[in-house]
Amino acid sequence: MNAKVKGFLYGVATSVTFGLIPLFTLPLMREGMASDSILFYRFLTATLALGLMMVVKKESFRISMRDLPVIVVLALFYTASSMFLLYGYESMGAGVATTLHFTYPVFVTLFMLLLFREKASWVTWTAVVLAICGVARLSLQGTELKLDPAGVVIVLFSAVGYAGYIIAVNKSRVRDMHSRKLAFYVFVFTTLVFGMKNAAGDGLQPLSGVMSVVNVVLLAVAPTVISNITLLLAVRNIGGTLTSILGALEPVTAVCIGALVFGELFTLSEAVGIALILAAVVLVILNRSIQSNVSVLLKRIRPRHS
């Protein structure tokens, strides 16, 4: 299996596992647990799980001191993305916040162009637009169209933070670090940030029972450990721009879980949204083939009009 195919599979796995967040988070929120406490337990458990995995596999925890500043920056990007998105949920409808957050493929594409002169093809830009439109169809409801300017800025910070994380992984010196080791240290610093945030706020809430512990463990493993490792592998194999577009599959997973597990109504609008996102994913996968075929077609047409 070549690197490109692996990259696409890792990207899809990242989106599907990350989209499982509502499945494990909603039960905790229904028990009255605050977002900061959930995030602390999530990243602490993920850190412990990754550390145990590395011990079992006898992998080294050693890193170069020159890598440390980059890892701290990655952790800050990751923390900012999680934190500002939650703040956005508090100031506006979740649908609007989700849609604004999923503008991050635009920021990835723009930053790659401005900072590294990596131009995106028209196929890529078309996929970005389709993905955002699809996410909007999945997320927006008629009652949520009143935008709070401050909330919009906050959620855009979340999008920029996630874009920064993807680009930093792709372009920094830690790009070739083992994915488990890199994810472990990112989670260590992320846990510290949310620990300090809880200490400065209302304090850390205790887990209320066995099911709460189970939900935290599952939240830490599937949409945190697995999704982050596959994200790192996807970025290395297909780059940040294509990986970010594949991220649009995340809300598709969330919508399917909502319908199948929580009994939420599956609407025509959601069906259209999923179709747009799948079209974007197909464009990403067939990017080079489409460009090549269009180029051949244009070469055949031009002589006839010359």
C-alpha positions as CSV (number, residue, x, y, z in Angstrom):
1,M,0.0,0.0,0.0
2,N,1.5,3.3,-1.1
3,A,1.9,6.4,1.2
4,K,-0.9,8.3,-0.5
5,V,-3.5,5.5,0.1
6,K,-2.3,5.1,3.7
7,G,-2.6,8.9,4.2
8,F,-6.2,8.9,3.0
9,L,-7.1,5.9,5.2
10,Y,-5.5,7.6,8.2
11,G,-7.3,10.8,7.5
12,V,-10.7,9.0,7.3
13,A,-9.9,7.1,10.5
14,T,-9.1,10.4,12.2
15,S,-12.4,12.0,11.2
16,V,-14.5,8.9,12.2
17,T,-12.9,8.5,15.6
18,F,-12.9,12.2,16.4
19,G,-16.6,12.3,15.4
20,L,-17.3,9.9,18.3
21,I,-16.8,12.7,20.9
22,P,-20.6,13.3,21.4
23,L,-21.1,9.6,22.1
24,F,-19.0,9.8,25.3
25,T,-19.2,13.5,26.1
26,L,-23.0,14.0,26.2
27,P,-23.6,11.5,29.0
28,L,-20.9,13.3,31.1
29,M,-22.5,16.7,30.5
30,R,-26.0,15.3,31.3
31,E,-24.5,14.4,34.7
32,G,-23.6,18.0,35.3
33,M,-19.9,17.8,34.6
34,A,-18.3,21.1,33.4
35,S,-16.4,21.2,30.1
36,D,-13.1,22.1,31.8
37,S,-13.3,19.0,34.0
38,I,-14.2,16.7,31.1
39,L,-11.3,18.1,29.1
40,F,-8.8,17.6,32.0
41,Y,-9.9,14.0,32.5
42,R,-9.9,13.3,28.8
43,F,-6.3,14.4,28.2
44,L,-5.0,13.0,31.5
45,T,-6.4,9.6,30.7
46,A,-5.1,9.9,27.1
47,T,-1.6,10.7,28.4
48,L,-1.6,7.8,30.8
49,A,-2.9,5.4,28.1
50,L,-0.2,6.5,25.6
51,G,2.5,6.3,28.3
52,L,1.4,2.8,29.2
53,M,1.4,1.8,25.5
54,M,4.9,3.2,25.0
55,V,6.1,1.3,28.1
56,V,4.6,-2.0,26.9
57,K,6.2,-1.5,23.4
58,K,9.5,-0.5,25.1
59,E,9.6,2.8,23.2
60,S,11.9,5.6,24.4
61,F,10.5,8.7,26.1
62,R,13.7,10.6,25.3
63,I,13.4,13.8,23.3
64,S,15.8,16.5,22.3
65,M,15.7,19.7,24.2
66,R,15.5,21.5,20.8
67,D,12.2,19.6,20.2
68,L,10.6,20.9,23.5
69,P,9.7,24.4,22.3
70,V,8.0,23.0,19.2
71,I,6.0,20.5,21.3
72,V,4.9,23.3,23.6
73,V,3.7,25.3,20.6
74,L,1.8,22.2,19.3
75,A,0.2,21.7,22.7
76,L,-0.9,25.4,22.8
77,F,-2.4,25.2,19.3
78,Y,-4.3,22.0,20.4
79,T,-5.4,23.5,23.7
80,A,-6.6,26.7,22.0
81,S,-8.6,24.7,19.5
82,S,-10.4,22.7,22.1
83,M,-10.9,25.6,24.5
84,F,-12.1,28.3,22.1
85,L,-14.6,25.9,20.5
86,L,-16.2,25.2,23.9
87,Y,-16.3,29.0,24.6
88,G,-18.0,29.4,21.3
89,Y,-20.6,26.8,22.3
90,E,-21.4,29.0,25.3
91,S,-21.9,32.2,23.3
92,M,-23.8,30.9,20.3
93,G,-25.6,27.9,18.9
94,A,-23.6,24.7,18.6
95,G,-24.4,24.5,14.9
96,V,-23.0,27.9,14.1
97,A,-19.9,27.2,16.2
98,T,-19.3,23.8,14.5
99,T,-19.7,25.4,11.0
100,L,-17.3,28.2,11.9
101,H,-14.8,25.8,13.4
102,F,-14.8,23.7,10.2
103,T,-13.5,26.7,8.2
104,Y,-10.0,25.4,9.4
105,P,-9.3,23.8,5.9
106,V,-9.4,27.3,4.5
107,F,-6.9,28.6,7.1
108,V,-4.7,25.5,6.4
109,T,-4.7,26.2,2.7
110,L,-4.1,29.9,3.0
111,F,-1.3,29.6,5.6
112,M,0.4,26.9,3.4
113,L,0.2,29.4,0.5
114,L,1.4,32.5,2.5
115,L,4.0,30.8,4.6
116,F,5.3,28.0,2.4
117,R,4.2,29.1,-1.1
118,E,2.3,25.8,-1.5
119,K,-0.5,26.5,-4.0
120,A,-3.7,24.6,-3.8
121,S,-5.3,23.4,-7.1
122,W,-8.8,24.4,-8.1
123,V,-10.0,20.9,-7.3
124,T,-8.7,21.4,-3.7
125,W,-10.5,24.8,-3.3
126,T,-13.7,23.2,-4.7
127,A,-13.4,20.4,-2.2
128,V,-12.9,23.0,0.6
129,V,-16.0,24.9,-0.4
130,L,-18.1,21.7,-0.7
131,A,-16.9,20.5,2.7
132,I,-17.8,23.8,4.5
133,C,-21.2,23.9,2.8
134,G,-21.8,20.3,3.8
135,V,-20.8,21.0,7.4
136,A,-23.1,24.1,7.4
137,R,-26.1,21.9,6.1
138,L,-25.4,19.4,8.9
139,S,-24.9,22.0,11.7
140,L,-27.1,25.0,11.0
141,Q,-30.6,25.3,12.2
142,G,-33.1,28.0,11.4
143,T,-33.1,29.2,15.0
144,E,-29.4,29.6,15.3
145,L,-28.7,32.2,12.6
146,K,-28.2,35.2,15.0
147,L,-24.4,35.6,15.3
148,D,-22.6,37.2,18.2
149,P,-19.5,39.0,16.8
150,A,-17.4,38.1,19.8
151,G,-18.5,34.5,19.6
152,V,-17.6,34.4,15.9
153,V,-14.1,35.7,16.6
154,I,-13.7,33.1,19.5
155,V,-14.6,30.2,17.3
156,L,-12.4,31.4,14.5
157,F,-9.6,31.3,17.0
158,S,-10.5,27.6,17.4
159,A,-10.3,27.1,13.7
160,V,-6.9,28.9,13.5
161,G,-5.6,26.9,16.4
162,Y,-6.4,23.6,14.8
163,A,-5.0,24.8,11.4
164,G,-1.9,25.9,13.2
165,Y,-1.6,22.4,14.8
166,I,-1.9,20.6,11.5
167,I,0.6,22.9,9.8
168,A,3.1,22.8,12.7
169,V,3.0,19.0,12.6
170,N,3.6,19.0,8.8
171,K,6.4,21.6,8.7
172,S,8.2,21.6,12.0
173,R,11.3,19.6,13.1
174,V,9.2,17.1,15.0
175,R,7.5,15.9,11.8
176,D,9.5,12.6,11.8
177,M,9.2,12.0,15.6
178,H,7.3,8.8,16.3
179,S,3.6,9.5,16.4
180,R,2.9,8.0,19.8
181,K,5.8,9.9,21.4
182,L,4.7,13.2,19.8
183,A,1.1,12.8,20.8
184,F,2.1,11.8,24.4
185,Y,4.1,15.0,25.0
186,V,1.4,17.1,23.3
187,F,-1.2,15.6,25.7
188,V,1.1,16.1,28.7
189,F,1.3,19.9,28.2
190,T,-2.4,20.0,27.2
191,T,-3.3,18.2,30.5
192,L,-1.2,20.7,32.5
193,V,-3.0,23.7,30.8
194,F,-6.5,22.3,31.6
195,G,-5.3,21.4,35.1
196,M,-4.3,25.0,35.8
197,K,-7.5,26.2,34.2
198,N,-9.5,24.1,36.6
199,A,-7.4,25.2,39.6
200,A,-8.0,28.9,38.6
201,G,-11.7,28.4,38.1
202,D,-14.3,26.4,40.1
203,G,-12.1,23.4,40.7
204,L,-12.1,19.9,39.3
205,Q,-15.3,18.0,39.6
206,P,-15.1,14.3,40.7
207,L,-16.3,11.5,38.5
208,S,-19.8,10.5,39.7
209,G,-19.7,6.7,39.1
210,V,-18.5,3.7,37.1
211,M,-20.2,4.8,33.8
212,S,-18.6,8.2,34.1
213,V,-15.2,6.5,34.3
214,V,-16.0,4.3,31.4
215,N,-17.1,7.3,29.3
216,V,-13.9,9.2,30.1
217,V,-11.7,6.2,29.2
218,L,-13.5,5.7,25.9
219,L,-13.4,9.5,25.2
220,A,-9.6,9.4,25.9
221,V,-8.9,6.3,23.7
222,A,-11.0,6.6,20.5
223,P,-11.5,10.4,19.7
224,T,-8.2,11.4,21.4
225,V,-5.4,8.9,21.3
226,I,-6.4,7.0,18.2
227,S,-7.6,10.2,16.3
228,N,-4.5,12.2,17.1
229,I,-2.1,9.4,16.1
230,T,-3.9,8.8,12.8
231,L,-4.0,12.6,12.3
232,L,-0.2,12.8,12.6
233,L,0.2,9.9,10.2
234,A,-2.2,11.4,7.7
235,V,-0.4,14.7,7.7
236,R,2.9,13.0,7.1
237,N,1.6,11.0,4.2
238,I,-0.7,13.4,2.3
239,G,0.0,16.8,3.9
240,G,-2.0,19.3,6.0
241,T,-4.4,20.6,3.4
242,L,-5.9,17.3,2.2
243,T,-6.0,16.0,5.8
244,S,-7.9,19.0,6.9
245,I,-10.5,18.6,4.2
246,L,-11.0,14.9,5.2
247,G,-11.8,16.3,8.6
248,A,-15.2,17.2,7.3
249,L,-16.2,13.6,7.9
250,E,-16.2,14.3,11.6
251,P,-19.6,15.9,11.8
252,V,-21.0,13.2,9.5
253,T,-20.0,10.6,12.2
254,A,-21.5,12.8,14.9
255,V,-24.8,13.1,13.0
256,C,-25.0,9.3,12.4
257,I,-24.3,8.7,16.1
258,G,-27.0,11.2,17.0
259,A,-29.6,9.4,14.8
260,L,-28.6,5.8,15.6
261,V,-27.7,6.1,19.3
262,F,-29.6,9.1,20.6
263,G,-32.7,8.8,18.4
264,E,-32.3,12.2,16.8
265,L,-34.2,13.0,13.7
266,F,-32.3,12.5,10.4
267,T,-33.5,15.3,8.1
268,L,-33.2,16.0,4.3
269,S,-30.9,18.9,5.1
270,E,-28.5,16.5,6.9
271,A,-28.7,14.1,3.9
272,V,-27.7,16.9,1.6
273,G,-24.9,18.0,3.9
274,I,-23.5,14.4,4.0
275,A,-23.7,14.2,0.2
276,L,-21.7,17.5,-0.2
277,I,-19.1,16.3,2.2
278,L,-18.7,12.9,0.5
279,A,-18.4,14.8,-2.8
280,A,-15.6,16.9,-1.3
281,V,-13.8,13.7,-0.1
282,V,-14.1,12.1,-3.5
283,L,-12.5,15.3,-5.1
284,V,-9.7,15.1,-2.6
285,I,-9.0,11.4,-3.3
286,L,-9.2,11.9,-7.1
287,N,-7.5,15.3,-7.1
288,R,-4.6,14.4,-9.4
289,S,-6.6,12.2,-11.7
290,I,-9.2,15.0,-12.2
291,Q,-6.5,17.6,-12.9
292,S,-4.8,15.3,-15.3
293,N,-8.0,14.5,-17.2
294,V,-9.1,18.1,-17.4
295,S,-5.6,19.1,-18.7
296,V,-5.8,16.4,-21.4
297,L,-9.3,17.5,-22.3
298,L,-8.2,21.2,-22.6
299,K,-5.3,20.3,-24.8
300,R,-7.6,18.5,-27.2
301,I,-10.1,21.3,-27.3
302,R,-7.7,24.2,-27.8
303,P,-6.4,23.3,-31.2
304,R,-9.9,23.2,-32.6
305,H,-10.4,26.9,-31.8
306,S,-7.0,28.1,-32.8
